[in-house]
Amino acid sequence: MAVEDSASGPKIGFFGPMKDLSSAQYDVEILPTGQIRARIEHAPMAGVTPQMMRWWFEHIDEFTHYNGVGFDGPLVQHYRLWHPYDHIRVNWSKRVCDAEGRLAPGSIIEIEENLGGVAPVRAKARVLRFDDSAFNFAMRPHGPLEVGVLLHEYAETREGCSFYTEMLVGFEQPLVRNLLNPWVRRLLGGVEFIETWILHNIEESGETEKFVPKLYAHALEGAEGTSGA
């Protein structure tokens, strides 16, 4: 597999050096169906809980003044803090709530980012599962056609919150996979795109422990929660 870190070393994010490939275990494979599957087992996130991860994804489109020290910095979208190089904006364009008022399956999120500065992503995704254990969605890179799924699973451990990510691209059904899977791979950029996404995902996920607990605690105090600029 040809995934490589930058020759100049790890990127410097808002909160210092970002994690590199060596911090996680990952693999990419083309399945007999023609689907592409990528799996990442991230290093445990110190000081993070599954409840924080659910809160984070629910509020990922909001804004904060957090600057790494206090809440008196310039206004920035939460999403930008996760990856200041690749992330542009994110928006919950459709909110479906459960009986407790929490975001639920059927919600739609819109994503704008440039992976590694070379792979533009302008896509929507439909939430399939959203709770204290998982945030999973179907990917819609162009229009309403769902060409794959992205799974996020998190759990409490002694070392911190575990975080597993899996991307599955293409169709499994025999009648459509031979026809559509080659087209889907070309549409997304094939294995090369997946490899770029792996490094991006490791970098962004590694930032979580550096600021999400601070945002979460501040929100619980009732001082944060700006829903727009």
mmCIF file of the C-alpha atoms, coordinates in Angstrom:
data_MODEL
# 
_entry.id   MODEL 
# 
loop_
_atom_site.group_PDB 
_atom_site.id 
_atom_site.type_symbol 
_atom_site.label_atom_id 
_atom_site.label_alt_id 
_atom_site.label_comp_id 
_atom_site.label_asym_id 
_atom_site.label_entity_id 
_atom_site.label_seq_id 
_atom_site.pdbx_PDB_ins_code 
_atom_site.Cartn_x 
_atom_site.Cartn_y 
_atom_site.Cartn_z 
_atom_site.occupancy 
_atom_site.B_iso_or_equiv 
_atom_site.pdbx_formal_charge 
_atom_site.auth_seq_id 
_atom_site.auth_comp_id 
_atom_site.auth_asym_id 
_atom_site.auth_atom_id 
_atom_site.pdbx_PDB_model_num 
ATOM 1   C CA . MET A 1 1   ? 0.000   0.000  0.000   1.00 0.00 ? 1   MET A CA 1 
ATOM 2   C CA . ALA A 1 2   ? 1.423   3.369  -1.018  1.00 0.00 ? 2   ALA A CA 1 
ATOM 3   C CA . VAL A 1 3   ? 0.171   5.637  1.744   1.00 0.00 ? 3   VAL A CA 1 
ATOM 4   C CA . GLU A 1 4   ? 2.973   8.001  2.744   1.00 0.00 ? 4   GLU A CA 1 
ATOM 5   C CA . ASP A 1 5   ? 3.484   10.769 5.262   1.00 0.00 ? 5   ASP A CA 1 
ATOM 6   C CA . SER A 1 6   ? 4.732   14.148 4.135   1.00 0.00 ? 6   SER A CA 1 
ATOM 7   C CA . ALA A 1 7   ? 8.486   14.144 3.554   1.00 0.00 ? 7   ALA A CA 1 
ATOM 8   C CA . SER A 1 8   ? 8.723   17.288 5.692   1.00 0.00 ? 8   SER A CA 1 
ATOM 9   C CA . GLY A 1 9   ? 7.173   15.559 8.700   1.00 0.00 ? 9   GLY A CA 1 
ATOM 10  C CA . PRO A 1 10  ? 3.735   15.783 10.315  1.00 0.00 ? 10  PRO A CA 1 
ATOM 11  C CA . LYS A 1 11  ? 1.581   18.832 9.730   1.00 0.00 ? 11  LYS A CA 1 
ATOM 12  C CA . ILE A 1 12  ? 1.259   21.450 12.441  1.00 0.00 ? 12  ILE A CA 1 
ATOM 13  C CA . GLY A 1 13  ? -2.394  21.945 13.348  1.00 0.00 ? 13  GLY A CA 1 
ATOM 14  C CA . PHE A 1 14  ? -4.029  24.475 15.637  1.00 0.00 ? 14  PHE A CA 1 
ATOM 15  C CA . PHE A 1 15  ? -2.730  22.571 18.657  1.00 0.00 ? 15  PHE A CA 1 
ATOM 16  C CA . GLY A 1 16  ? 0.728   21.415 17.562  1.00 0.00 ? 16  GLY A CA 1 
ATOM 17  C CA . PRO A 1 17  ? 1.976   18.457 15.475  1.00 0.00 ? 17  PRO A CA 1 
ATOM 18  C CA . MET A 1 18  ? -0.780  16.287 14.018  1.00 0.00 ? 18  MET A CA 1 
ATOM 19  C CA . LYS A 1 19  ? -0.563  12.503 14.284  1.00 0.00 ? 19  LYS A CA 1 
ATOM 20  C CA . ASP A 1 20  ? 0.953   10.541 11.414  1.00 0.00 ? 20  ASP A CA 1 
ATOM 21  C CA . LEU A 1 21  ? 0.399   7.105  9.890   1.00 0.00 ? 21  LEU A CA 1 
ATOM 22  C CA . SER A 1 22  ? 2.482   5.347  12.533  1.00 0.00 ? 22  SER A CA 1 
ATOM 23  C CA . SER A 1 23  ? -0.109  6.212  15.200  1.00 0.00 ? 23  SER A CA 1 
ATOM 24  C CA . ALA A 1 24  ? -2.782  3.934  13.700  1.00 0.00 ? 24  ALA A CA 1 
ATOM 25  C CA . GLN A 1 25  ? -3.316  0.533  12.104  1.00 0.00 ? 25  GLN A CA 1 
ATOM 26  C CA . TYR A 1 26  ? -4.938  0.549  8.665   1.00 0.00 ? 26  TYR A CA 1 
ATOM 27  C CA . ASP A 1 27  ? -5.448  -1.432 5.484   1.00 0.00 ? 27  ASP A CA 1 
ATOM 28  C CA . VAL A 1 28  ? -7.093  -1.152 2.069   1.00 0.00 ? 28  VAL A CA 1 
ATOM 29  C CA . GLU A 1 29  ? -8.458  -4.013 -0.005  1.00 0.00 ? 29  GLU A CA 1 
ATOM 30  C CA . ILE A 1 30  ? -10.507 -4.559 -3.131  1.00 0.00 ? 30  ILE A CA 1 
ATOM 31  C CA . LEU A 1 31  ? -13.176 -7.126 -2.292  1.00 0.00 ? 31  LEU A CA 1 
ATOM 32  C CA . PRO A 1 32  ? -14.309 -9.912 -4.658  1.00 0.00 ? 32  PRO A CA 1 
ATOM 33  C CA . THR A 1 33  ? -17.425 -7.802 -5.286  1.00 0.00 ? 33  THR A CA 1 
ATOM 34  C CA . GLY A 1 34  ? -15.263 -4.991 -6.690  1.00 0.00 ? 34  GLY A CA 1 
ATOM 35  C CA . GLN A 1 35  ? -15.919 -2.811 -3.646  1.00 0.00 ? 35  GLN A CA 1 
ATOM 36  C CA . ILE A 1 36  ? -13.045 -0.970 -1.972  1.00 0.00 ? 36  ILE A CA 1 
ATOM 37  C CA . ARG A 1 37  ? -12.787 -1.236 1.815   1.00 0.00 ? 37  ARG A CA 1 
ATOM 38  C CA . ALA A 1 38  ? -10.474 0.808  4.003   1.00 0.00 ? 38  ALA A CA 1 
ATOM 39  C CA . ARG A 1 39  ? -10.196 0.257  7.756   1.00 0.00 ? 39  ARG A CA 1 
ATOM 40  C CA . ILE A 1 40  ? -8.449  2.376  10.392  1.00 0.00 ? 40  ILE A CA 1 
ATOM 41  C CA . GLU A 1 41  ? -7.961  1.528  14.059  1.00 0.00 ? 41  GLU A CA 1 
ATOM 42  C CA . HIS A 1 42  ? -6.891  4.799  15.655  1.00 0.00 ? 42  HIS A CA 1 
ATOM 43  C CA . ALA A 1 43  ? -4.842  5.190  18.806  1.00 0.00 ? 43  ALA A CA 1 
ATOM 44  C CA . PRO A 1 44  ? -7.071  5.633  21.882  1.00 0.00 ? 44  PRO A CA 1 
ATOM 45  C CA . MET A 1 45  ? -8.116  9.250  22.455  1.00 0.00 ? 45  MET A CA 1 
ATOM 46  C CA . ALA A 1 46  ? -7.002  10.315 25.928  1.00 0.00 ? 46  ALA A CA 1 
ATOM 47  C CA . GLY A 1 47  ? -9.609  12.187 27.947  1.00 0.00 ? 47  GLY A CA 1 
ATOM 48  C CA . VAL A 1 48  ? -12.373 11.533 25.405  1.00 0.00 ? 48  VAL A CA 1 
ATOM 49  C CA . THR A 1 49  ? -15.578 9.578  26.066  1.00 0.00 ? 49  THR A CA 1 
ATOM 50  C CA . PRO A 1 50  ? -18.165 8.075  23.678  1.00 0.00 ? 50  PRO A CA 1 
ATOM 51  C CA . GLN A 1 51  ? -20.623 10.711 24.893  1.00 0.00 ? 51  GLN A CA 1 
ATOM 52  C CA . MET A 1 52  ? -18.180 13.420 23.813  1.00 0.00 ? 52  MET A CA 1 
ATOM 53  C CA . MET A 1 53  ? -17.843 11.838 20.371  1.00 0.00 ? 53  MET A CA 1 
ATOM 54  C CA . ARG A 1 54  ? -21.589 11.834 19.846  1.00 0.00 ? 54  ARG A CA 1 
ATOM 55  C CA . TRP A 1 55  ? -21.791 15.457 21.011  1.00 0.00 ? 55  TRP A CA 1 
ATOM 56  C CA . TRP A 1 56  ? -18.903 16.372 18.715  1.00 0.00 ? 56  TRP A CA 1 
ATOM 57  C CA . PHE A 1 57  ? -20.548 15.031 15.572  1.00 0.00 ? 57  PHE A CA 1 
ATOM 58  C CA . GLU A 1 58  ? -23.862 16.625 16.528  1.00 0.00 ? 58  GLU A CA 1 
ATOM 59  C CA . HIS A 1 59  ? -22.233 20.046 16.963  1.00 0.00 ? 59  HIS A CA 1 
ATOM 60  C CA . ILE A 1 60  ? -19.497 19.787 14.349  1.00 0.00 ? 60  ILE A CA 1 
ATOM 61  C CA . ASP A 1 61  ? -21.026 22.621 12.309  1.00 0.00 ? 61  ASP A CA 1 
ATOM 62  C CA . GLU A 1 62  ? -21.168 25.130 15.166  1.00 0.00 ? 62  GLU A CA 1 
ATOM 63  C CA . PHE A 1 63  ? -18.665 27.881 15.939  1.00 0.00 ? 63  PHE A CA 1 
ATOM 64  C CA . THR A 1 64  ? -16.366 28.637 18.861  1.00 0.00 ? 64  THR A CA 1 
ATOM 65  C CA . HIS A 1 65  ? -13.883 31.211 20.130  1.00 0.00 ? 65  HIS A CA 1 
ATOM 66  C CA . TYR A 1 66  ? -11.623 28.479 21.559  1.00 0.00 ? 66  TYR A CA 1 
ATOM 67  C CA . ASN A 1 67  ? -7.960  29.159 20.714  1.00 0.00 ? 67  ASN A CA 1 
ATOM 68  C CA . GLY A 1 68  ? -6.208  26.334 22.529  1.00 0.00 ? 68  GLY A CA 1 
ATOM 69  C CA . VAL A 1 69  ? -5.945  28.258 25.780  1.00 0.00 ? 69  VAL A CA 1 
ATOM 70  C CA . GLY A 1 70  ? -9.261  29.992 26.385  1.00 0.00 ? 70  GLY A CA 1 
ATOM 71  C CA . PHE A 1 71  ? -12.468 31.043 24.694  1.00 0.00 ? 71  PHE A CA 1 
ATOM 72  C CA . ASP A 1 72  ? -11.379 34.529 23.674  1.00 0.00 ? 72  ASP A CA 1 
ATOM 73  C CA . GLY A 1 73  ? -9.963  33.858 20.201  1.00 0.00 ? 73  GLY A CA 1 
ATOM 74  C CA . PRO A 1 74  ? -11.393 34.588 16.749  1.00 0.00 ? 74  PRO A CA 1 
ATOM 75  C CA . LEU A 1 75  ? -14.614 32.833 15.779  1.00 0.00 ? 75  LEU A CA 1 
ATOM 76  C CA . VAL A 1 76  ? -13.941 29.547 13.967  1.00 0.00 ? 76  VAL A CA 1 
ATOM 77  C CA . GLN A 1 77  ? -16.117 26.620 12.952  1.00 0.00 ? 77  GLN A CA 1 
ATOM 78  C CA . HIS A 1 78  ? -15.580 23.498 15.058  1.00 0.00 ? 78  HIS A CA 1 
ATOM 79  C CA . TYR A 1 79  ? -14.917 21.577 11.842  1.00 0.00 ? 79  TYR A CA 1 
ATOM 80  C CA . ARG A 1 80  ? -11.895 23.742 10.986  1.00 0.00 ? 80  ARG A CA 1 
ATOM 81  C CA . LEU A 1 81  ? -10.255 22.895 14.309  1.00 0.00 ? 81  LEU A CA 1 
ATOM 82  C CA . TRP A 1 82  ? -10.328 19.212 13.375  1.00 0.00 ? 82  TRP A CA 1 
ATOM 83  C CA . HIS A 1 83  ? -8.181  19.781 10.271  1.00 0.00 ? 83  HIS A CA 1 
ATOM 84  C CA . PRO A 1 84  ? -7.188  23.401 9.467   1.00 0.00 ? 84  PRO A CA 1 
ATOM 85  C CA . TYR A 1 85  ? -5.561  22.436 6.152   1.00 0.00 ? 85  TYR A CA 1 
ATOM 86  C CA . ASP A 1 86  ? -8.196  20.257 4.499   1.00 0.00 ? 86  ASP A CA 1 
ATOM 87  C CA . HIS A 1 87  ? -11.524 21.287 6.030   1.00 0.00 ? 87  HIS A CA 1 
ATOM 88  C CA . ILE A 1 88  ? -13.554 24.125 4.513   1.00 0.00 ? 88  ILE A CA 1 
ATOM 89  C CA . ARG A 1 89  ? -17.037 23.886 5.997   1.00 0.00 ? 89  ARG A CA 1 
ATOM 90  C CA . VAL A 1 90  ? -19.703 21.448 7.116   1.00 0.00 ? 90  VAL A CA 1 
ATOM 91  C CA . ASN A 1 91  ? -23.439 21.902 7.553   1.00 0.00 ? 91  ASN A CA 1 
ATOM 92  C CA . TRP A 1 92  ? -26.349 19.869 8.865   1.00 0.00 ? 92  TRP A CA 1 
ATOM 93  C CA . SER A 1 93  ? -28.751 20.673 6.015   1.00 0.00 ? 93  SER A CA 1 
ATOM 94  C CA . LYS A 1 94  ? -31.473 18.346 7.323   1.00 0.00 ? 94  LYS A CA 1 
ATOM 95  C CA . ARG A 1 95  ? -31.997 17.542 10.974  1.00 0.00 ? 95  ARG A CA 1 
ATOM 96  C CA . VAL A 1 96  ? -34.046 14.532 12.017  1.00 0.00 ? 96  VAL A CA 1 
ATOM 97  C CA . CYS A 1 97  ? -34.378 14.245 15.784  1.00 0.00 ? 97  CYS A CA 1 
ATOM 98  C CA . ASP A 1 98  ? -35.297 11.365 18.057  1.00 0.00 ? 98  ASP A CA 1 
ATOM 99  C CA . ALA A 1 99  ? -37.645 11.512 21.050  1.00 0.00 ? 99  ALA A CA 1 
ATOM 100 C CA . GLU A 1 100 ? -34.880 13.071 23.152  1.00 0.00 ? 100 GLU A CA 1 
ATOM 101 C CA . GLY A 1 101 ? -34.194 15.791 20.586  1.00 0.00 ? 101 GLY A CA 1 
ATOM 102 C CA . ARG A 1 102 ? -30.862 14.269 19.500  1.00 0.00 ? 102 ARG A CA 1 
ATOM 103 C CA . LEU A 1 103 ? -29.843 14.021 15.852  1.00 0.00 ? 103 LEU A CA 1 
ATOM 104 C CA . ALA A 1 104 ? -31.001 10.706 14.409  1.00 0.00 ? 104 ALA A CA 1 
ATOM 105 C CA . PRO A 1 105 ? -30.900 8.564  11.244  1.00 0.00 ? 105 PRO A CA 1 
ATOM 106 C CA . GLY A 1 106 ? -32.229 10.367 8.201   1.00 0.00 ? 106 GLY A CA 1 
ATOM 107 C CA . SER A 1 107 ? -30.338 13.576 8.945   1.00 0.00 ? 107 SER A CA 1 
ATOM 108 C CA . ILE A 1 108 ? -28.265 14.982 6.076   1.00 0.00 ? 108 ILE A CA 1 
ATOM 109 C CA . ILE A 1 109 ? -24.822 16.514 6.443   1.00 0.00 ? 109 ILE A CA 1 
ATOM 110 C CA . GLU A 1 110 ? -23.034 18.490 3.715   1.00 0.00 ? 110 GLU A CA 1 
ATOM 111 C CA . ILE A 1 111 ? -19.234 18.379 3.615   1.00 0.00 ? 111 ILE A CA 1 
ATOM 112 C CA . GLU A 1 112 ? -16.679 20.594 1.873   1.00 0.00 ? 112 GLU A CA 1 
ATOM 113 C CA . GLU A 1 113 ? -12.999 19.673 2.138   1.00 0.00 ? 113 GLU A CA 1 
ATOM 114 C CA . ASN A 1 114 ? -9.859  19.173 0.079   1.00 0.00 ? 114 ASN A CA 1 
ATOM 115 C CA . LEU A 1 115 ? -8.108  15.976 1.156   1.00 0.00 ? 115 LEU A CA 1 
ATOM 116 C CA . GLY A 1 116 ? -4.375  16.512 1.220   1.00 0.00 ? 116 GLY A CA 1 
ATOM 117 C CA . GLY A 1 117 ? -4.971  19.677 -0.780  1.00 0.00 ? 117 GLY A CA 1 
ATOM 118 C CA . VAL A 1 118 ? -5.395  17.547 -3.928  1.00 0.00 ? 118 VAL A CA 1 
ATOM 119 C CA . ALA A 1 119 ? -8.705  15.671 -3.626  1.00 0.00 ? 119 ALA A CA 1 
ATOM 120 C CA . PRO A 1 120 ? -11.759 17.975 -3.479  1.00 0.00 ? 120 PRO A CA 1 
ATOM 121 C CA . VAL A 1 121 ? -14.824 16.619 -1.674  1.00 0.00 ? 121 VAL A CA 1 
ATOM 122 C CA . ARG A 1 122 ? -18.167 18.369 -2.076  1.00 0.00 ? 122 ARG A CA 1 
ATOM 123 C CA . ALA A 1 123 ? -20.691 15.813 -0.896  1.00 0.00 ? 123 ALA A CA 1 
ATOM 124 C CA . LYS A 1 124 ? -23.758 15.025 1.136   1.00 0.00 ? 124 LYS A CA 1 
ATOM 125 C CA . ALA A 1 125 ? -24.234 12.095 3.465   1.00 0.00 ? 125 ALA A CA 1 
ATOM 126 C CA . ARG A 1 126 ? -27.346 10.494 4.980   1.00 0.00 ? 126 ARG A CA 1 
ATOM 127 C CA . VAL A 1 127 ? -27.068 9.318  8.570   1.00 0.00 ? 127 VAL A CA 1 
ATOM 128 C CA . LEU A 1 128 ? -27.718 5.603  9.067   1.00 0.00 ? 128 LEU A CA 1 
ATOM 129 C CA . ARG A 1 129 ? -26.915 5.302  12.765  1.00 0.00 ? 129 ARG A CA 1 
ATOM 130 C CA . PHE A 1 130 ? -26.167 7.905  15.427  1.00 0.00 ? 130 PHE A CA 1 
ATOM 131 C CA . ASP A 1 131 ? -25.775 7.055  19.129  1.00 0.00 ? 131 ASP A CA 1 
ATOM 132 C CA . ASP A 1 132 ? -23.219 6.691  21.920  1.00 0.00 ? 132 ASP A CA 1 
ATOM 133 C CA . SER A 1 133 ? -21.431 3.882  20.047  1.00 0.00 ? 133 SER A CA 1 
ATOM 134 C CA . ALA A 1 134 ? -21.483 4.826  16.361  1.00 0.00 ? 134 ALA A CA 1 
ATOM 135 C CA . PHE A 1 135 ? -21.921 7.565  13.777  1.00 0.00 ? 135 PHE A CA 1 
ATOM 136 C CA . ASN A 1 136 ? -22.502 5.935  10.388  1.00 0.00 ? 136 ASN A CA 1 
ATOM 137 C CA . PHE A 1 137 ? -23.645 7.440  7.127   1.00 0.00 ? 137 PHE A CA 1 
ATOM 138 C CA . ALA A 1 138 ? -24.198 6.690  3.447   1.00 0.00 ? 138 ALA A CA 1 
ATOM 139 C CA . MET A 1 139 ? -22.088 8.762  1.058   1.00 0.00 ? 139 MET A CA 1 
ATOM 140 C CA . ARG A 1 140 ? -23.616 10.846 -1.733  1.00 0.00 ? 140 ARG A CA 1 
ATOM 141 C CA . PRO A 1 141 ? -20.672 12.371 -3.649  1.00 0.00 ? 141 PRO A CA 1 
ATOM 142 C CA . HIS A 1 142 ? -22.839 13.511 -6.574  1.00 0.00 ? 142 HIS A CA 1 
ATOM 143 C CA . GLY A 1 143 ? -26.621 13.792 -6.358  1.00 0.00 ? 143 GLY A CA 1 
ATOM 144 C CA . PRO A 1 144 ? -28.852 11.352 -4.459  1.00 0.00 ? 144 PRO A CA 1 
ATOM 145 C CA . LEU A 1 145 ? -27.042 8.130  -5.445  1.00 0.00 ? 145 LEU A CA 1 
ATOM 146 C CA . GLU A 1 146 ? -25.458 6.508  -2.378  1.00 0.00 ? 146 GLU A CA 1 
ATOM 147 C CA . VAL A 1 147 ? -22.204 4.867  -3.454  1.00 0.00 ? 147 VAL A CA 1 
ATOM 148 C CA . GLY A 1 148 ? -20.844 3.642  -0.144  1.00 0.00 ? 148 GLY A CA 1 
ATOM 149 C CA . VAL A 1 149 ? -20.835 3.970  3.629   1.00 0.00 ? 149 VAL A CA 1 
ATOM 150 C CA . LEU A 1 150 ? -18.540 5.525  6.213   1.00 0.00 ? 150 LEU A CA 1 
ATOM 151 C CA . LEU A 1 151 ? -18.610 3.961  9.668   1.00 0.00 ? 151 LEU A CA 1 
ATOM 152 C CA . HIS A 1 152 ? -17.348 5.485  12.916  1.00 0.00 ? 152 HIS A CA 1 
ATOM 153 C CA . GLU A 1 153 ? -17.371 3.320  16.045  1.00 0.00 ? 153 GLU A CA 1 
ATOM 154 C CA . TYR A 1 154 ? -16.221 4.485  19.470  1.00 0.00 ? 154 TYR A CA 1 
ATOM 155 C CA . ALA A 1 155 ? -16.078 2.917  22.940  1.00 0.00 ? 155 ALA A CA 1 
ATOM 156 C CA . GLU A 1 156 ? -14.662 3.643  26.359  1.00 0.00 ? 156 GLU A CA 1 
ATOM 157 C CA . THR A 1 157 ? -11.353 1.950  27.272  1.00 0.00 ? 157 THR A CA 1 
ATOM 158 C CA . ARG A 1 158 ? -8.825  2.335  30.077  1.00 0.00 ? 158 ARG A CA 1 
ATOM 159 C CA . GLU A 1 159 ? -6.531  4.284  27.736  1.00 0.00 ? 159 GLU A CA 1 
ATOM 160 C CA . GLY A 1 160 ? -9.277  6.600  26.490  1.00 0.00 ? 160 GLY A CA 1 
ATOM 161 C CA . CYS A 1 161 ? -11.912 6.418  23.791  1.00 0.00 ? 161 CYS A CA 1 
ATOM 162 C CA . SER A 1 162 ? -11.263 3.875  21.047  1.00 0.00 ? 162 SER A CA 1 
ATOM 163 C CA . PHE A 1 163 ? -12.057 5.014  17.513  1.00 0.00 ? 163 PHE A CA 1 
ATOM 164 C CA . TYR A 1 164 ? -12.524 2.759  14.499  1.00 0.00 ? 164 TYR A CA 1 
ATOM 165 C CA . THR A 1 165 ? -13.264 4.090  11.023  1.00 0.00 ? 165 THR A CA 1 
ATOM 166 C CA . GLU A 1 166 ? -14.243 2.103  7.946   1.00 0.00 ? 166 GLU A CA 1 
ATOM 167 C CA . MET A 1 167 ? -15.039 3.241  4.420   1.00 0.00 ? 167 MET A CA 1 
ATOM 168 C CA . LEU A 1 168 ? -16.782 0.819  2.069   1.00 0.00 ? 168 LEU A CA 1 
ATOM 169 C CA . VAL A 1 169 ? -17.194 2.057  -1.506  1.00 0.00 ? 169 VAL A CA 1 
ATOM 170 C CA . GLY A 1 170 ? -19.306 0.363  -4.182  1.00 0.00 ? 170 GLY A CA 1 
ATOM 171 C CA . PHE A 1 171 ? -22.223 -2.037 -4.438  1.00 0.00 ? 171 PHE A CA 1 
ATOM 172 C CA . GLU A 1 172 ? -22.538 -5.633 -3.256  1.00 0.00 ? 172 GLU A CA 1 
ATOM 173 C CA . GLN A 1 173 ? -25.635 -6.687 -5.220  1.00 0.00 ? 173 GLN A CA 1 
ATOM 174 C CA . PRO A 1 174 ? -24.696 -9.066 -8.078  1.00 0.00 ? 174 PRO A CA 1 
ATOM 175 C CA . LEU A 1 175 ? -26.933 -7.365 -10.636 1.00 0.00 ? 175 LEU A CA 1 
ATOM 176 C CA . VAL A 1 176 ? -25.338 -3.934 -10.277 1.00 0.00 ? 176 VAL A CA 1 
ATOM 177 C CA . ARG A 1 177 ? -21.817 -4.377 -8.959  1.00 0.00 ? 177 ARG A CA 1 
ATOM 178 C CA . ASN A 1 178 ? -20.202 -5.449 -12.234 1.00 0.00 ? 178 ASN A CA 1 
ATOM 179 C CA . LEU A 1 179 ? -21.732 -2.497 -14.010 1.00 0.00 ? 179 LEU A CA 1 
ATOM 180 C CA . LEU A 1 180 ? -21.423 0.232  -11.382 1.00 0.00 ? 180 LEU A CA 1 
ATOM 181 C CA . ASN A 1 181 ? -18.391 -0.557 -9.193  1.00 0.00 ? 181 ASN A CA 1 
ATOM 182 C CA . PRO A 1 182 ? -15.775 0.307  -11.859 1.00 0.00 ? 182 PRO A CA 1 
ATOM 183 C CA . TRP A 1 183 ? -17.627 3.581  -12.431 1.00 0.00 ? 183 TRP A CA 1 
ATOM 184 C CA . VAL A 1 184 ? -17.792 4.315  -8.690  1.00 0.00 ? 184 VAL A CA 1 
ATOM 185 C CA . ARG A 1 185 ? -14.061 3.705  -8.293  1.00 0.00 ? 185 ARG A CA 1 
ATOM 186 C CA . ARG A 1 186 ? -13.330 6.147  -11.116 1.00 0.00 ? 186 ARG A CA 1 
ATOM 187 C CA . LEU A 1 187 ? -15.820 8.665  -9.696  1.00 0.00 ? 187 LEU A CA 1 
ATOM 188 C CA . LEU A 1 188 ? -14.085 8.764  -6.318  1.00 0.00 ? 188 LEU A CA 1 
ATOM 189 C CA . GLY A 1 189 ? -10.537 8.452  -7.611  1.00 0.00 ? 189 GLY A CA 1 
ATOM 190 C CA . GLY A 1 190 ? -9.966  4.780  -6.855  1.00 0.00 ? 190 GLY A CA 1 
ATOM 191 C CA . VAL A 1 191 ? -7.471  3.416  -4.346  1.00 0.00 ? 191 VAL A CA 1 
ATOM 192 C CA . GLU A 1 192 ? -5.335  6.562  -4.641  1.00 0.00 ? 192 GLU A CA 1 
ATOM 193 C CA . PHE A 1 193 ? -8.204  8.656  -3.230  1.00 0.00 ? 193 PHE A CA 1 
ATOM 194 C CA . ILE A 1 194 ? -8.757  6.142  -0.426  1.00 0.00 ? 194 ILE A CA 1 
ATOM 195 C CA . GLU A 1 195 ? -5.084  6.289  0.532   1.00 0.00 ? 195 GLU A CA 1 
ATOM 196 C CA . THR A 1 196 ? -5.198  10.098 0.645   1.00 0.00 ? 196 THR A CA 1 
ATOM 197 C CA . TRP A 1 197 ? -8.299  9.855  2.832   1.00 0.00 ? 197 TRP A CA 1 
ATOM 198 C CA . ILE A 1 198 ? -6.556  7.486  5.262   1.00 0.00 ? 198 ILE A CA 1 
ATOM 199 C CA . LEU A 1 199 ? -3.817  9.987  6.087   1.00 0.00 ? 199 LEU A CA 1 
ATOM 200 C CA . HIS A 1 200 ? -6.377  12.788 6.330   1.00 0.00 ? 200 HIS A CA 1 
ATOM 201 C CA . ASN A 1 201 ? -8.555  10.735 8.675   1.00 0.00 ? 201 ASN A CA 1 
ATOM 202 C CA . ILE A 1 202 ? -5.641  9.850  10.941  1.00 0.00 ? 202 ILE A CA 1 
ATOM 203 C CA . GLU A 1 203 ? -4.576  13.503 11.109  1.00 0.00 ? 203 GLU A CA 1 
ATOM 204 C CA . GLU A 1 204 ? -8.043  14.845 11.922  1.00 0.00 ? 204 GLU A CA 1 
ATOM 205 C CA . SER A 1 205 ? -8.972  12.089 14.363  1.00 0.00 ? 205 SER A CA 1 
ATOM 206 C CA . GLY A 1 206 ? -5.707  12.625 16.204  1.00 0.00 ? 206 GLY A CA 1 
ATOM 207 C CA . GLU A 1 207 ? -6.726  16.207 16.946  1.00 0.00 ? 207 GLU A CA 1 
ATOM 208 C CA . THR A 1 208 ? -9.888  15.137 18.781  1.00 0.00 ? 208 THR A CA 1 
ATOM 209 C CA . GLU A 1 209 ? -8.328  14.677 22.211  1.00 0.00 ? 209 GLU A CA 1 
ATOM 210 C CA . LYS A 1 210 ? -6.668  18.098 21.999  1.00 0.00 ? 210 LYS A CA 1 
ATOM 211 C CA . PHE A 1 211 ? -9.824  20.194 21.945  1.00 0.00 ? 211 PHE A CA 1 
ATOM 212 C CA . VAL A 1 212 ? -13.122 18.266 21.942  1.00 0.00 ? 212 VAL A CA 1 
ATOM 213 C CA . PRO A 1 213 ? -13.093 17.679 25.749  1.00 0.00 ? 213 PRO A CA 1 
ATOM 214 C CA . LYS A 1 214 ? -12.625 21.441 26.214  1.00 0.00 ? 214 LYS A CA 1 
ATOM 215 C CA . LEU A 1 215 ? -15.514 22.302 23.888  1.00 0.00 ? 215 LEU A CA 1 
ATOM 216 C CA . TYR A 1 216 ? -17.719 19.669 25.500  1.00 0.00 ? 216 TYR A CA 1 
ATOM 217 C CA . ALA A 1 217 ? -17.044 20.889 29.050  1.00 0.00 ? 217 ALA A CA 1 
ATOM 218 C CA . HIS A 1 218 ? -17.625 24.488 27.997  1.00 0.00 ? 218 HIS A CA 1 
ATOM 219 C CA . ALA A 1 219 ? -20.909 23.555 26.344  1.00 0.00 ? 219 ALA A CA 1 
ATOM 220 C CA . LEU A 1 220 ? -22.086 21.791 29.486  1.00 0.00 ? 220 LEU A CA 1 
ATOM 221 C CA . GLU A 1 221 ? -21.435 25.002 31.395  1.00 0.00 ? 221 GLU A CA 1 
ATOM 222 C CA . GLY A 1 222 ? -23.901 26.686 29.063  1.00 0.00 ? 222 GLY A CA 1 
ATOM 223 C CA . ALA A 1 223 ? -21.407 29.199 27.725  1.00 0.00 ? 223 ALA A CA 1 
ATOM 224 C CA . GLU A 1 224 ? -20.881 27.783 24.239  1.00 0.00 ? 224 GLU A CA 1 
ATOM 225 C CA . GLY A 1 225 ? -23.284 26.812 21.464  1.00 0.00 ? 225 GLY A CA 1 
ATOM 226 C CA . THR A 1 226 ? -23.160 29.475 18.795  1.00 0.00 ? 226 THR A CA 1 
ATOM 227 C CA . SER A 1 227 ? -24.912 28.003 15.768  1.00 0.00 ? 227 SER A CA 1 
ATOM 228 C CA . GLY A 1 228 ? -23.486 30.418 13.223  1.00 0.00 ? 228 GLY A CA 1 
ATOM 229 C CA . ALA A 1 229 ? -20.974 33.164 12.586  1.00 0.00 ? 229 ALA A CA 1 
# 
